[in-house]
Amino acid sequence: MSSINLGEVTSKFRQGLGVRRRLQKLASSWRPGEVYTFEHLYQKVSPSSPAVFSLMLSELVQRGFLEKLVRVESPSNQGGIKDFASVSDVPDRIYDWRSDREIEVQPDNLRVLFRVGHGQ
């Protein structure tokens, strides 16, 4: 992850040295394919606001360091069913292999995640 200039990303959104250091420390431990929630990343980096952090993550996605994905989760709370590139790619109905039945996808079944790029 050392090829990313996190100082450029944090300064673009007027984030101080502390945020830059926390983000750099977090990013240095990332491994390709690892998946994180917004909440986990936000807690580790502690930026000035969730809105600013959303913009920072968007920048990291745009640069290819992270990939945003939408996971359909089983309503039985047993985990993910399938990942999609965007909400518009999610079907109205999907087979829930965890509960062995087809379900109608509801907003409560969707979770936005961030996956570390494979080129990192």
Biopython code that builds the backbone (N, CA, C, O; Angstrom):
import numpy as np
from Bio.PDB.StructureBuilder import StructureBuilder

atoms = [
    (1, "MET", "N", (0.822, -1.191, 0.000)),
    (1, "MET", "CA", (0.000, 0.000, 0.000)),
    (1, "MET", "C", (0.862, 1.249, 0.000)),
    (1, "MET", "O", (0.333, 2.360, 0.023)),
    (2, "SER", "N", (2.164, 1.093, -0.025)),
    (2, "SER", "CA", (3.049, 2.244, 0.096)),
    (2, "SER", "C", (3.018, 3.158, -1.116)),
    (2, "SER", "O", (3.477, 4.297, -1.026)),
    (3, "SER", "N", (2.487, 2.695, -2.262)),
    (3, "SER", "CA", (2.481, 3.521, -3.459)),
    (3, "SER", "C", (1.427, 4.625, -3.422)),
    (3, "SER", "O", (1.454, 5.524, -4.263)),
    (4, "ILE", "N", (0.514, 4.577, -2.482)),
    (4, "ILE", "CA", (-0.522, 5.595, -2.390)),
    (4, "ILE", "C", (-0.019, 6.782, -1.589)),
    (4, "ILE", "O", (0.622, 6.619, -0.551)),
    (5, "ASN", "N", (-0.318, 7.985, -2.081)),
    (5, "ASN", "CA", (0.052, 9.193, -1.369)),
    (5, "ASN", "C", (-1.134, 9.608, -0.505)),
    (5, "ASN", "O", (-1.988, 10.383, -0.936)),
    (6, "LEU", "N", (-1.176, 9.085, 0.714)),
    (6, "LEU", "CA", (-2.295, 9.370, 1.602)),
    (6, "LEU", "C", (-2.294, 10.818, 2.066)),
    (6, "LEU", "O", (-3.349, 11.364, 2.387)),
    (7, "GLY", "N", (-1.139, 11.437, 2.103)),
    (7, "GLY", "CA", (-1.072, 12.848, 2.456)),
    (7, "GLY", "C", (-1.848, 13.696, 1.471)),
    (7, "GLY", "O", (-2.510, 14.662, 1.847)),
    (8, "GLU", "N", (-1.758, 13.327, 0.218)),
    (8, "GLU", "CA", (-2.495, 14.039, -0.827)),
    (8, "GLU", "C", (-4.002, 13.874, -0.636)),
    (8, "GLU", "O", (-4.763, 14.827, -0.805)),
    (9, "VAL", "N", (-4.428, 12.661, -0.283)),
    (9, "VAL", "CA", (-5.852, 12.399, -0.069)),
    (9, "VAL", "C", (-6.351, 13.134, 1.169)),
    (9, "VAL", "O", (-7.392, 13.789, 1.119)),
    (10, "THR", "N", (-5.621, 13.035, 2.280)),
    (10, "THR", "CA", (-6.089, 13.669, 3.519)),
    (10, "THR", "C", (-6.041, 15.188, 3.429)),
    (10, "THR", "O", (-6.939, 15.861, 3.935)),
    (11, "SER", "N", (-5.017, 15.735, 2.800)),
    (11, "SER", "CA", (-4.932, 17.196, 2.713)),
    (11, "SER", "C", (-5.988, 17.764, 1.768)),
    (11, "SER", "O", (-6.460, 18.884, 1.963)),
    (12, "LYS", "N", (-6.355, 17.003, 0.760)),
    (12, "LYS", "CA", (-7.398, 17.429, -0.176)),
    (12, "LYS", "C", (-8.707, 17.696, 0.569)),
    (12, "LYS", "O", (-9.489, 18.563, 0.179)),
    (13, "PHE", "N", (-8.934, 16.941, 1.642)),
    (13, "PHE", "CA", (-10.166, 17.097, 2.419)),
    (13, "PHE", "C", (-9.905, 17.780, 3.761)),
    (13, "PHE", "O", (-10.690, 17.664, 4.702)),
    (14, "ARG", "N", (-8.775, 18.500, 3.822)),
    (14, "ARG", "CA", (-8.416, 19.308, 4.992)),
    (14, "ARG", "C", (-8.377, 18.497, 6.292)),
    (14, "ARG", "O", (-8.866, 18.927, 7.337)),
    (15, "GLN", "N", (-7.783, 17.320, 6.185)),
    (15, "GLN", "CA", (-7.600, 16.470, 7.358)),
    (15, "GLN", "C", (-6.161, 16.619, 7.837)),
    (15, "GLN", "O", (-5.244, 16.712, 7.021)),
    (16, "GLY", "N", (-5.959, 16.643, 9.107)),
    (16, "GLY", "CA", (-4.649, 16.895, 9.686)),
    (16, "GLY", "C", (-3.721, 15.699, 9.688)),
    (16, "GLY", "O", (-4.042, 14.628, 9.174)),
    (17, "LEU", "N", (-2.562, 15.916, 10.284)),
    (17, "LEU", "CA", (-1.504, 14.917, 10.336)),
    (17, "LEU", "C", (-1.950, 13.657, 11.073)),
    (17, "LEU", "O", (-1.574, 12.553, 10.678)),
    (18, "GLY", "N", (-2.740, 13.798, 12.129)),
    (18, "GLY", "CA", (-3.212, 12.632, 12.883)),
    (18, "GLY", "C", (-4.038, 11.690, 12.032)),
    (18, "GLY", "O", (-3.853, 10.474, 12.089)),
    (19, "VAL", "N", (-4.949, 12.242, 11.242)),
    (19, "VAL", "CA", (-5.778, 11.434, 10.350)),
    (19, "VAL", "C", (-4.895, 10.755, 9.311)),
    (19, "VAL", "O", (-5.071, 9.574, 9.011)),
    (20, "ARG", "N", (-3.947, 11.508, 8.766)),
    (20, "ARG", "CA", (-3.035, 10.947, 7.768)),
    (20, "ARG", "C", (-2.245, 9.780, 8.349)),
    (20, "ARG", "O", (-2.107, 8.741, 7.704)),
    (21, "ARG", "N", (-1.735, 9.942, 9.544)),
    (21, "ARG", "CA", (-0.948, 8.863, 10.180)),
    (21, "ARG", "C", (-1.813, 7.636, 10.457)),
    (21, "ARG", "O", (-1.391, 6.505, 10.214)),
    (22, "ARG", "N", (-3.020, 7.862, 10.963)),
    (22, "ARG", "CA", (-3.906, 6.721, 11.265)),
    (22, "ARG", "C", (-4.310, 5.991, 9.991)),
    (22, "ARG", "O", (-4.358, 4.761, 9.966)),
    (23, "LEU", "N", (-4.602, 6.748, 8.929)),
    (23, "LEU", "CA", (-4.961, 6.123, 7.668)),
    (23, "LEU", "C", (-3.768, 5.372, 7.079)),
    (23, "LEU", "O", (-3.927, 4.266, 6.562)),
    (24, "GLN", "N", (-2.576, 5.966, 7.152)),
    (24, "GLN", "CA", (-1.375, 5.300, 6.642)),
    (24, "GLN", "C", (-1.088, 4.014, 7.417)),
    (24, "GLN", "O", (-0.735, 2.995, 6.824)),
    (25, "LYS", "N", (-1.240, 4.061, 8.737)),
    (25, "LYS", "CA", (-1.010, 2.874, 9.560)),
    (25, "LYS", "C", (-1.997, 1.773, 9.194)),
    (25, "LYS", "O", (-1.618, 0.612, 9.040)),
    (26, "LEU", "N", (-3.260, 2.145, 9.057)),
    (26, "LEU", "CA", (-4.285, 1.182, 8.682)),
    (26, "LEU", "C", (-4.002, 0.595, 7.300)),
    (26, "LEU", "O", (-4.049, -0.620, 7.111)),
    (27, "ALA", "N", (-3.710, 1.464, 6.345)),
    (27, "ALA", "CA", (-3.467, 1.020, 4.967)),
    (27, "ALA", "C", (-2.237, 0.127, 4.863)),
    (27, "ALA", "O", (-2.190, -0.756, 4.007)),
    (28, "SER", "N", (-1.245, 0.340, 5.718)),
    (28, "SER", "CA", (-0.029, -0.472, 5.647)),
    (28, "SER", "C", (-0.292, -1.928, 6.032)),
    (28, "SER", "O", (0.501, -2.809, 5.700)),
    (29, "SER", "N", (-1.396, -2.183, 6.728)),
    (29, "SER", "CA", (-1.713, -3.556, 7.123)),
    (29, "SER", "C", (-2.709, -4.224, 6.176)),
    (29, "SER", "O", (-3.009, -5.407, 6.329)),
    (30, "TRP", "N", (-3.224, -3.471, 5.195)),
    (30, "TRP", "CA", (-4.194, -4.035, 4.262)),
    (30, "TRP", "C", (-3.566, -5.109, 3.404)),
    (30, "TRP", "O", (-2.407, -5.005, 3.003)),
    (31, "ARG", "N", (-4.343, -6.145, 3.126)),
    (31, "ARG", "CA", (-3.930, -7.211, 2.218)),
    (31, "ARG", "C", (-4.971, -7.292, 1.103)),
    (31, "ARG", "O", (-6.161, -7.106, 1.358)),
    (32, "PRO", "N", (-4.543, -7.566, -0.122)),
    (32, "PRO", "CA", (-5.493, -7.650, -1.241)),
    (32, "PRO", "C", (-6.649, -8.602, -0.931)),
    (32, "PRO", "O", (-6.455, -9.717, -0.446)),
    (33, "GLY", "N", (-7.857, -8.119, -1.230)),
    (33, "GLY", "CA", (-9.053, -8.918, -1.033)),
    (33, "GLY", "C", (-9.729, -8.755, 0.317)),
    (33, "GLY", "O", (-10.877, -9.168, 0.481)),
    (34, "GLU", "N", (-9.041, -8.160, 1.290)),
    (34, "GLU", "CA", (-9.669, -7.944, 2.590)),
    (34, "GLU", "C", (-10.845, -6.989, 2.433)),
    (34, "GLU", "O", (-10.819, -6.089, 1.594)),
    (35, "VAL", "N", (-11.881, -7.195, 3.250)),
    (35, "VAL", "CA", (-13.108, -6.409, 3.157)),
    (35, "VAL", "C", (-13.366, -5.727, 4.500)),
    (35, "VAL", "O", (-13.233, -6.333, 5.563)),
    (36, "TYR", "N", (-13.742, -4.437, 4.419)),
    (36, "TYR", "CA", (-13.992, -3.639, 5.618)),
    (36, "TYR", "C", (-15.315, -2.900, 5.497)),
    (36, "TYR", "O", (-15.746, -2.549, 4.398)),
    (37, "THR", "N", (-15.951, -2.669, 6.630)),
    (37, "THR", "CA", (-17.146, -1.833, 6.659)),
    (37, "THR", "C", (-16.726, -0.376, 6.812)),
    (37, "THR", "O", (-15.620, -0.080, 7.263)),
    (38, "PHE", "N", (-17.612, 0.517, 6.435)),
    (38, "PHE", "CA", (-17.383, 1.942, 6.629)),
    (38, "PHE", "C", (-17.136, 2.222, 8.111)),
    (38, "PHE", "O", (-16.227, 2.970, 8.472)),
    (39, "GLU", "N", (-17.961, 1.609, 8.960)),
    (39, "GLU", "CA", (-17.872, 1.844, 10.396)),
    (39, "GLU", "C", (-16.502, 1.456, 10.949)),
    (39, "GLU", "O", (-15.928, 2.179, 11.764)),
    (40, "HIS", "N", (-15.985, 0.319, 10.504)),
    (40, "HIS", "CA", (-14.669, -0.131, 10.975)),
    (40, "HIS", "C", (-13.586, 0.860, 10.560)),
    (40, "HIS", "O", (-12.759, 1.266, 11.377)),
    (41, "LEU", "N", (-13.594, 1.241, 9.297)),
    (41, "LEU", "CA", (-12.581, 2.173, 8.794)),
    (41, "LEU", "C", (-12.697, 3.530, 9.485)),
    (41, "LEU", "O", (-11.689, 4.126, 9.865)),
    (42, "TYR", "N", (-13.922, 4.011, 9.647)),
    (42, "TYR", "CA", (-14.151, 5.311, 10.294)),
    (42, "TYR", "C", (-13.626, 5.306, 11.725)),
    (42, "TYR", "O", (-12.987, 6.263, 12.162)),
    (43, "GLN", "N", (-13.891, 4.246, 12.440)),
    (43, "GLN", "CA", (-13.437, 4.146, 13.834)),
    (43, "GLN", "C", (-11.913, 4.139, 13.915)),
    (43, "GLN", "O", (-11.344, 4.763, 14.811)),
    (44, "LYS", "N", (-11.251, 3.455, 13.009)),
    (44, "LYS", "CA", (-9.790, 3.368, 13.029)),
    (44, "LYS", "C", (-9.114, 4.681, 12.646)),
    (44, "LYS", "O", (-8.064, 5.019, 13.193)),
    (45, "VAL", "N", (-9.707, 5.421, 11.713)),
    (45, "VAL", "CA", (-9.076, 6.642, 11.194)),
    (45, "VAL", "C", (-9.493, 7.885, 11.984)),
    (45, "VAL", "O", (-8.703, 8.821, 12.104)),
    (46, "SER", "N", (-10.696, 7.917, 12.518)),
    (46, "SER", "CA", (-11.230, 9.051, 13.294)),
    (46, "SER", "C", (-11.090, 10.393, 12.574)),
    (46, "SER", "O", (-10.465, 11.315, 13.098)),
    (47, "PRO", "N", (-11.664, 10.506, 11.383)),
    (47, "PRO", "CA", (-11.626, 11.786, 10.664)),
    (47, "PRO", "C", (-12.592, 12.785, 11.281)),
    (47, "PRO", "O", (-13.282, 12.474, 12.253)),
    (48, "SER", "N", (-12.640, 13.993, 10.711)),
    (48, "SER", "CA", (-13.457, 15.068, 11.282)),
    (48, "SER", "C", (-14.953, 14.809, 11.204)),
    (48, "SER", "O", (-15.702, 15.301, 12.048)),
    (49, "SER", "N", (-15.412, 14.045, 10.206)),
    (49, "SER", "CA", (-16.840, 13.753, 10.090)),
    (49, "SER", "C", (-17.058, 12.559, 9.169)),
    (49, "SER", "O", (-16.197, 12.244, 8.347)),
    (50, "PRO", "N", (-18.208, 11.888, 9.301)),
    (50, "PRO", "CA", (-18.521, 10.793, 8.377)),
    (50, "PRO", "C", (-18.617, 11.264, 6.926)),
    (50, "PRO", "O", (-18.232, 10.535, 6.013)),
    (51, "ALA", "N", (-19.123, 12.461, 6.712)),
    (51, "ALA", "CA", (-19.252, 12.980, 5.352)),
    (51, "ALA", "C", (-17.886, 13.166, 4.692)),
    (51, "ALA", "O", (-17.690, 12.806, 3.532)),
    (52, "VAL", "N", (-16.956, 13.729, 5.443)),
    (52, "VAL", "CA", (-15.593, 13.917, 4.919)),
    (52, "VAL", "C", (-14.945, 12.562, 4.653)),
    (52, "VAL", "O", (-14.273, 12.378, 3.638)),
    (53, "PHE", "N", (-15.147, 11.620, 5.560)),
    (53, "PHE", "CA", (-14.543, 10.300, 5.383)),
    (53, "PHE", "C", (-15.136, 9.589, 4.171)),
    (53, "PHE", "O", (-14.423, 8.871, 3.470)),
    (54, "SER", "N", (-16.420, 9.775, 3.915)),
    (54, "SER", "CA", (-17.038, 9.207, 2.716)),
    (54, "SER", "C", (-16.350, 9.723, 1.463)),
    (54, "SER", "O", (-16.102, 8.964, 0.526)),
    (55, "LEU", "N", (-16.043, 11.010, 1.449)),
    (55, "LEU", "CA", (-15.338, 11.588, 0.306)),
    (55, "LEU", "C", (-13.917, 11.023, 0.182)),
    (55, "LEU", "O", (-13.432, 10.783, -0.923)),
    (56, "MET", "N", (-13.266, 10.816, 1.312)),
    (56, "MET", "CA", (-11.917, 10.234, 1.288)),
    (56, "MET", "C", (-11.967, 8.807, 0.734)),
    (56, "MET", "O", (-11.134, 8.429, -0.089)),
    (57, "LEU", "N", (-12.937, 8.024, 1.182)),
    (57, "LEU", "CA", (-13.070, 6.663, 0.673)),
    (57, "LEU", "C", (-13.394, 6.661, -0.814)),
    (57, "LEU", "O", (-12.886, 5.827, -1.564)),
    (58, "SER", "N", (-14.239, 7.596, -1.240)),
    (58, "SER", "CA", (-14.551, 7.712, -2.669)),
    (58, "SER", "C", (-13.291, 7.980, -3.479)),
    (58, "SER", "O", (-13.116, 7.439, -4.571)),
    (59, "GLU", "N", (-12.419, 8.815, -2.939)),
    (59, "GLU", "CA", (-11.147, 9.106, -3.610)),
    (59, "GLU", "C", (-10.277, 7.849, -3.697)),
    (59, "GLU", "O", (-9.653, 7.595, -4.728)),
    (60, "LEU", "N", (-10.235, 7.073, -2.626)),
    (60, "LEU", "CA", (-9.453, 5.830, -2.630)),
    (60, "LEU", "C", (-10.042, 4.811, -3.602)),
    (60, "LEU", "O", (-9.304, 4.050, -4.229)),
    (61, "VAL", "N", (-11.364, 4.795, -3.728)),
    (61, "VAL", "CA", (-12.017, 3.923, -4.704)),
    (61, "VAL", "C", (-11.694, 4.396, -6.111)),
    (61, "VAL", "O", (-11.366, 3.592, -6.984)),
    (62, "GLN", "N", (-11.786, 5.697, -6.330)),
    (62, "GLN", "CA", (-11.511, 6.275, -7.645)),
    (62, "GLN", "C", (-10.081, 5.979, -8.103)),
    (62, "GLN", "O", (-9.837, 5.748, -9.287)),
    (63, "ARG", "N", (-9.149, 5.988, -7.168)),
    (63, "ARG", "CA", (-7.743, 5.718, -7.484)),
    (63, "ARG", "C", (-7.436, 4.223, -7.583)),
    (63, "ARG", "O", (-6.323, 3.840, -7.941)),
    (64, "GLY", "N", (-8.421, 3.378, -7.266)),
    (64, "GLY", "CA", (-8.249, 1.932, -7.411)),
    (64, "GLY", "C", (-7.628, 1.225, -6.220)),
    (64, "GLY", "O", (-7.300, 0.041, -6.308)),
    (65, "PHE", "N", (-7.464, 1.923, -5.121)),
    (65, "PHE", "CA", (-6.877, 1.286, -3.944)),
    (65, "PHE", "C", (-7.912, 0.485, -3.168)),
    (65, "PHE", "O", (-7.587, -0.514, -2.527)),
    (66, "LEU", "N", (-9.151, 0.932, -3.232)),
    (66, "LEU", "CA", (-10.266, 0.212, -2.635)),
    (66, "LEU", "C", (-11.328, 0.013, -3.702)),
    (66, "LEU", "O", (-11.411, 0.769, -4.670)),
    (67, "GLU", "N", (-12.130, -1.008, -3.506)),
    (67, "GLU", "CA", (-13.264, -1.264, -4.389)),
    (67, "GLU", "C", (-14.517, -1.251, -3.526)),
    (67, "GLU", "O", (-14.588, -1.936, -2.505)),
    (68, "LYS", "N", (-15.496, -0.472, -3.941)),
    (68, "LYS", "CA", (-16.765, -0.434, -3.216)),
    (68, "LYS", "C", (-17.634, -1.572, -3.733)),
    (68, "LYS", "O", (-17.723, -1.797, -4.940)),
    (69, "LEU", "N", (-18.274, -2.289, -2.812)),
    (69, "LEU", "CA", (-19.174, -3.352, -3.220)),
    (69, "LEU", "C", (-20.414, -3.347, -2.335)),
    (69, "LEU", "O", (-20.409, -2.818, -1.223)),
    (70, "VAL", "N", (-21.462, -3.942, -2.856)),
    (70, "VAL", "CA", (-22.723, -4.049, -2.130)),
    (70, "VAL", "C", (-22.961, -5.532, -1.870)),
    (70, "VAL", "O", (-23.049, -6.330, -2.803)),
    (71, "ARG", "N", (-23.064, -5.887, -0.610)),
    (71, "ARG", "CA", (-23.279, -7.287, -0.237)),
    (71, "ARG", "C", (-24.738, -7.490, 0.167)),
    (71, "ARG", "O", (-25.292, -6.741, 0.972)),
    (72, "VAL", "N", (-25.343, -8.529, -0.419)),
    (72, "VAL", "CA", (-26.678, -8.938, 0.013)),
    (72, "VAL", "C", (-26.461, -9.931, 1.149)),
    (72, "VAL", "O", (-25.781, -10.944, 0.987)),
    (73, "GLU", "N", (-27.048, -9.622, 2.296)),
    (73, "GLU", "CA", (-26.908, -10.484, 3.466)),
    (73, "GLU", "C", (-28.202, -11.238, 3.729)),
    (73, "GLU", "O", (-29.298, -10.743, 3.466)),
    (74, "SER", "N", (-28.050, -12.424, 4.243)),
    (74, "SER", "CA", (-29.190, -13.262, 4.558)),
    (74, "SER", "C", (-30.015, -12.649, 5.682)),
    (74, "SER", "O", (-29.455, -12.206, 6.685)),
    (75, "PRO", "N", (-31.342, -12.614, 5.531)),
    (75, "PRO", "CA", (-32.174, -12.104, 6.621)),
    (75, "PRO", "C", (-32.119, -13.000, 7.857)),
    (75, "PRO", "O", (-32.554, -12.597, 8.936)),
    (76, "SER", "N", (-31.597, -14.187, 7.707)),
    (76, "SER", "CA", (-31.463, -15.091, 8.852)),
    (76, "SER", "C", (-30.226, -14.750, 9.685)),
    (76, "SER", "O", (-29.886, -15.467, 10.626)),
    (77, "ASN", "N", (-29.549, -13.636, 9.325)),
    (77, "ASN", "CA", (-28.360, -13.154, 10.043)),
    (77, "ASN", "C", (-27.218, -14.160, 10.059)),
    (77, "ASN", "O", (-26.451, -14.236, 11.019)),
    (78, "GLN", "N", (-27.121, -14.920, 8.996)),
    (78, "GLN", "CA", (-26.059, -15.912, 8.908)),
    (78, "GLN", "C", (-24.933, -15.490, 7.971)),
    (78, "GLN", "O", (-24.058, -16.300, 7.663)),
    (79, "GLY", "N", (-24.935, -14.242, 7.512)),
    (79, "GLY", "CA", (-23.840, -13.756, 6.683)),
    (79, "GLY", "C", (-24.249, -13.391, 5.272)),
    (79, "GLY", "O", (-25.429, -13.353, 4.925)),
    (80, "GLY", "N", (-23.224, -13.123, 4.467)),
    (80, "GLY", "CA", (-23.440, -12.668, 3.108)),
    (80, "GLY", "C", (-23.886, -13.766, 2.168)),
    (80, "GLY", "O", (-23.552, -14.939, 2.335)),
    (81, "ILE", "N", (-24.660, -13.343, 1.161)),
    (81, "ILE", "CA", (-25.128, -14.260, 0.128)),
    (81, "ILE", "C", (-24.315, -14.056, -1.141)),
    (81, "ILE", "O", (-23.797, -15.010, -1.723)),
    (82, "LYS", "N", (-24.210, -12.778, -1.570)),
    (82, "LYS", "CA", (-23.503, -12.472, -2.809)),
    (82, "LYS", "C", (-23.134, -11.002, -2.833)),
    (82, "LYS", "O", (-23.834, -10.169, -2.258)),
    (83, "ASP", "N", (-22.020, -10.680, -3.508)),
    (83, "ASP", "CA", (-21.553, -9.305, -3.650)),
    (83, "ASP", "C", (-21.834, -8.793, -5.060)),
    (83, "ASP", "O", (-21.793, -9.541, -6.037)),
    (84, "PHE", "N", (-22.122, -7.488, -5.133)),
    (84, "PHE", "CA", (-22.398, -6.828, -6.406)),
    (84, "PHE", "C", (-21.605, -5.532, -6.482)),
    (84, "PHE", "O", (-21.224, -4.965, -5.458)),
    (85, "ALA", "N", (-21.360, -5.066, -7.704)),
    (85, "ALA", "CA", (-20.573, -3.847, -7.920)),
    (85, "ALA", "C", (-21.342, -2.590, -7.508)),
    (85, "ALA", "O", (-20.732, -1.603, -7.097)),
    (86, "SER", "N", (-22.665, -2.615, -7.613)),
    (86, "SER", "CA", (-23.464, -1.442, -7.246)),
    (86, "SER", "C", (-24.866, -1.882, -6.855)),
    (86, "SER", "O", (-25.259, -3.024, -7.090)),
    (87, "VAL", "N", (-25.612, -0.968, -6.260)),
    (87, "VAL", "CA", (-26.991, -1.256, -5.867)),
    (87, "VAL", "C", (-27.831, -1.575, -7.093)),
    (87, "VAL", "O", (-28.719, -2.424, -7.028)),
    (88, "SER", "N", (-27.565, -0.909, -8.204)),
    (88, "SER", "CA", (-28.357, -1.157, -9.418)),
    (88, "SER", "C", (-28.149, -2.566, -9.975)),
    (88, "SER", "O", (-28.968, -3.043, -10.760)),
    (89, "ASP", "N", (-27.063, -3.237, -9.579)),
    (89, "ASP", "CA", (-26.804, -4.614, -10.026)),
    (89, "ASP", "C", (-27.507, -5.662, -9.164)),
    (89, "ASP", "O", (-27.579, -6.830, -9.545)),
    (90, "VAL", "N", (-28.019, -5.257, -8.021)),
    (90, "VAL", "CA", (-28.663, -6.194, -7.098)),
    (90, "VAL", "C", (-30.047, -6.561, -7.638)),
    (90, "VAL", "O", (-30.848, -5.673, -7.931)),
    (91, "PRO", "N", (-30.335, -7.858, -7.773)),
    (91, "PRO", "CA", (-31.661, -8.256, -8.260)),
    (91, "PRO", "C", (-32.740, -8.052, -7.182)),
    (91, "PRO", "O", (-32.433, -7.921, -5.997)),
    (92, "ASP", "N", (-33.982, -8.030, -7.610)),
    (92, "ASP", "CA", (-35.101, -7.886, -6.671)),
    (92, "ASP", "C", (-35.241, -9.130, -5.790)),
    (92, "ASP", "O", (-35.605, -9.042, -4.617)),
    (93, "ARG", "N", (-34.942, -10.287, -6.382)),
    (93, "ARG", "CA", (-35.027, -11.555, -5.660)),
    (93, "ARG", "C", (-33.716, -12.306, -5.844)),
    (93, "ARG", "O", (-33.069, -12.199, -6.885)),
    (94, "ILE", "N", (-33.329, -13.068, -4.822)),
    (94, "ILE", "CA", (-32.078, -13.817, -4.886)),
    (94, "ILE", "C", (-32.216, -15.089, -4.057)),
    (94, "ILE", "O", (-32.943, -15.126, -3.065)),
    (95, "TYR", "N", (-31.508, -16.128, -4.481)),
    (95, "TYR", "CA", (-31.523, -17.378, -3.724)),
    (95, "TYR", "C", (-30.600, -17.219, -2.519)),
    (95, "TYR", "O", (-29.415, -16.919, -2.663)),
    (96, "ASP", "N", (-31.158, -17.424, -1.340)),
    (96, "ASP", "CA", (-30.397, -17.368, -0.092)),
    (96, "ASP", "C", (-29.945, -18.786, 0.230)),
    (96, "ASP", "O", (-30.695, -19.572, 0.810)),
    (97, "TRP", "N", (-28.721, -19.103, -0.152)),
    (97, "TRP", "CA", (-28.195, -20.455, 0.054)),
    (97, "TRP", "C", (-27.995, -20.767, 1.535)),
    (97, "TRP", "O", (-27.871, -21.930, 1.918)),
    (98, "ARG", "N", (-27.964, -19.740, 2.354)),
    (98, "ARG", "CA", (-27.793, -19.965, 3.796)),
    (98, "ARG", "C", (-29.069, -20.507, 4.443)),
    (98, "ARG", "O", (-29.006, -21.280, 5.399)),
    (99, "SER", "N", (-30.228, -20.096, 3.914)),
    (99, "SER", "CA", (-31.494, -20.585, 4.462)),
    (99, "SER", "C", (-32.234, -21.481, 3.470)),
    (99, "SER", "O", (-33.343, -21.936, 3.749)),
    (100, "ASP", "N", (-31.621, -21.733, 2.313)),
    (100, "ASP", "CA", (-32.168, -22.609, 1.277)),
    (100, "ASP", "C", (-33.555, -22.166, 0.809)),
    (100, "ASP", "O", (-34.488, -22.963, 0.715)),
    (101, "ARG", "N", (-33.659, -20.847, 0.516)),
    (101, "ARG", "CA", (-34.920, -20.320, -0.018)),
    (101, "ARG", "C", (-34.640, -19.041, -0.790)),
    (101, "ARG", "O", (-33.612, -18.393, -0.591)),
    (102, "GLU", "N", (-35.552, -18.693, -1.660)),
    (102, "GLU", "CA", (-35.444, -17.433, -2.394)),
    (102, "GLU", "C", (-36.039, -16.333, -1.528)),
    (102, "GLU", "O", (-37.067, -16.516, -0.876)),
    (103, "ILE", "N", (-35.366, -15.183, -1.537)),
    (103, "ILE", "CA", (-35.847, -14.050, -0.743)),
    (103, "ILE", "C", (-36.038, -12.831, -1.640)),
    (103, "ILE", "O", (-35.418, -12.718, -2.698)),
    (104, "GLU", "N", (-36.886, -11.943, -1.209)),
    (104, "GLU", "CA", (-37.018, -10.633, -1.836)),
    (104, "GLU", "C", (-36.004, -9.732, -1.144)),
    (104, "GLU", "O", (-36.015, -9.609, 0.080)),
    (105, "VAL", "N", (-35.137, -9.107, -1.913)),
    (105, "VAL", "CA", (-34.084, -8.263, -1.337)),
    (105, "VAL", "C", (-34.695, -6.971, -0.815)),
    (105, "VAL", "O", (-35.384, -6.250, -1.536)),
    (106, "GLN", "N", (-34.426, -6.699, 0.448)),
    (106, "GLN", "CA", (-34.896, -5.495, 1.119)),
    (106, "GLN", "C", (-33.689, -4.613, 1.449)),
    (106, "GLN", "O", (-32.567, -5.114, 1.518)),
    (107, "PRO", "N", (-33.898, -3.316, 1.654)),
    (107, "PRO", "CA", (-32.770, -2.454, 2.029)),
    (107, "PRO", "C", (-32.004, -2.962, 3.264)),
    (107, "PRO", "O", (-30.790, -2.781, 3.364)),
    (108, "ASP", "N", (-32.715, -3.591, 4.187)),
    (108, "ASP", "CA", (-32.052, -4.121, 5.384)),
    (108, "ASP", "C", (-31.091, -5.261, 5.069)),
    (108, "ASP", "O", (-30.238, -5.600, 5.889)),
    (109, "ASN", "N", (-31.226, -5.858, 3.875)),
    (109, "ASN", "CA", (-30.350, -6.967, 3.473)),
    (109, "ASN", "C", (-29.089, -6.484, 2.775)),
    (109, "ASN", "O", (-28.237, -7.298, 2.419)),
    (110, "LEU", "N", (-28.949, -5.170, 2.570)),
    (110, "LEU", "CA", (-27.808, -4.628, 1.829)),
    (110, "LEU", "C", (-26.783, -4.005, 2.767)),
    (110, "LEU", "O", (-27.129, -3.351, 3.751)),
    (111, "ARG", "N", (-25.519, -4.222, 2.437)),
    (111, "ARG", "CA", (-24.432, -3.635, 3.225)),
    (111, "ARG", "C", (-23.335, -3.178, 2.264)),
    (111, "ARG", "O", (-22.875, -3.954, 1.425)),
    (112, "VAL", "N", (-22.919, -1.917, 2.389)),
    (112, "VAL", "CA", (-21.833, -1.389, 1.563)),
    (112, "VAL", "C", (-20.518, -1.715, 2.250)),
    (112, "VAL", "O", (-20.336, -1.451, 3.439)),
    (113, "LEU", "N", (-19.610, -2.290, 1.484)),
    (113, "LEU", "CA", (-18.302, -2.687, 1.996)),
    (113, "LEU", "C", (-17.205, -2.151, 1.082)),
    (113, "LEU", "O", (-17.457, -1.730, -0.047)),
    (114, "PHE", "N", (-15.986, -2.179, 1.604)),
    (114, "PHE", "CA", (-14.822, -1.734, 0.840)),
    (114, "PHE", "C", (-13.793, -2.864, 0.843)),
    (114, "PHE", "O", (-13.381, -3.351, 1.896)),
    (115, "ARG", "N", (-13.390, -3.267, -0.368)),
    (115, "ARG", "CA", (-12.422, -4.355, -0.519)),
    (115, "ARG", "C", (-11.091, -3.777, -1.006)),
    (115, "ARG", "O", (-11.059, -2.939, -1.907)),
    (116, "VAL", "N", (-10.015, -4.227, -0.408)),
    (116, "VAL", "CA", (-8.675, -3.790, -0.790)),
    (116, "VAL", "C", (-8.389, -4.322, -2.197)),
    (116, "VAL", "O", (-8.601, -5.500, -2.485)),
    (117, "GLY", "N", (-7.902, -3.428, -3.066)),
    (117, "GLY", "CA", (-7.587, -3.812, -4.433)),
    (117, "GLY", "C", (-6.482, -4.837, -4.516)),
    (117, "GLY", "O", (-5.622, -4.911, -3.638)),
    (118, "HIS", "N", (-6.504, -5.633, -5.581)),
    (118, "HIS", "CA", (-5.512, -6.700, -5.741)),
    (118, "HIS", "C", (-4.165, -6.189, -6.224)),
    (118, "HIS", "O", (-3.176, -6.922, -6.190)),
    (119, "GLY", "N", (-4.112, -4.949, -6.670)),
    (119, "GLY", "CA", (-2.851, -4.387, -7.122)),
    (119, "GLY", "C", (-2.051, -3.760, -5.994)),
    (119, "GLY", "O", (-1.014, -3.146, -6.241)),
    (120, "GLN", "N", (-2.518, -3.904, -4.756)),
    (120, "GLN", "CA", (-1.868, -3.238, -3.620)),
    (120, "GLN", "C", (-0.795, -4.095, -3.032)),
    (120, "GLN", "O", (-0.143, -3.694, -2.068)),
]
sb = StructureBuilder()
sb.init_structure("model")
sb.init_model(0)
sb.init_chain("A")
sb.init_seg("    ")
for serial, (resi, resn, name, xyz) in enumerate(atoms, 1):
    if name == "N":
        sb.init_residue(resn, " ", resi, " ")
    sb.init_atom(name, np.array(xyz, "f"), 0.0, 1.0, " ", f" {name:<3s}", serial, name[0])
structure = sb.get_structure()
